[in-house]
Amino acid sequence: MTVGMKTTLRVFGIVVAAALVLAVVQNRAPADGVLTTSDGDTVDVTDSARAAGLRYAAGVAPAQRQWIDAAIARARPEAARLIAEVDGLVVIGTYAETGETLGITRGSEKGFTVDFNTARLDADRAMDRATVVLHELGHVIDFALVPKAVNAQLDQQIPRGGACGLAIDCDRVEERFADTFAKWALNGAVAEIGAGYGVAMPSSIEDWGAPLARLAFQLPPS
């Protein structure tokens, strides 16, 4: 987190166990329900996973499912298509803490878990719901679908320095991608006083997202 940054801006510190995901998918395994990779870079999405759709843990309340679904529904069509490609690999859960982390994405050999801090997102940070939901799903898209070469190209377009240069984890490539993915998915509609303010906007959010739009277009029908 950023030393000296106002509390209202210290809400984008979101964690993903990227190394674990990338490690477990390197060894291709034929068993159903296990992440595999054919190219050593992206995750194989099977027809059954593609058809499965997003799953919710038992502890997620109906009202919370509603705002999570509503956040996903706000995504632009290209982003929505990317989400639809990976959502069958994802289980949504919740936790309740007073801390500043609003969401956590983890990976294992069986898929991804995305947990949201409902103590904050159902209270003082309700305005950040869409940004946080799309940020976390951006992590899944990053590790499952986006080739490293494309990710490097995207990262070059994201400015460094400023508030991001002072924030813990905000200079990590995966955080920069997820933060900017959320902004692109929301057509730039991210409030500067909320989550998503830690990473500077590319000079053109449309140019930044063009490779992702092409990737979405190339995916098989959902």
Secondary structure, DSSP 8 states (H G I E B T S, - for coil): --TT--GGG-----EE-HHHHHHHTSS---STTS---SSSSS----HHHHHH--EE-TT--HHHHHHHHHHHHTS-HHHHHHHHHHGGGEEEEEE--SSS--EEEEEETTEEEEEEEHHHHTTTTGGGHHHHHHHHHHHHHHHHH--HHHHHHHHHTS--STHHHHSTTTTSHHHHHHHHHHHHHTTT---TTSTT-SS---S-HHHHHHHHHHHHHHS---
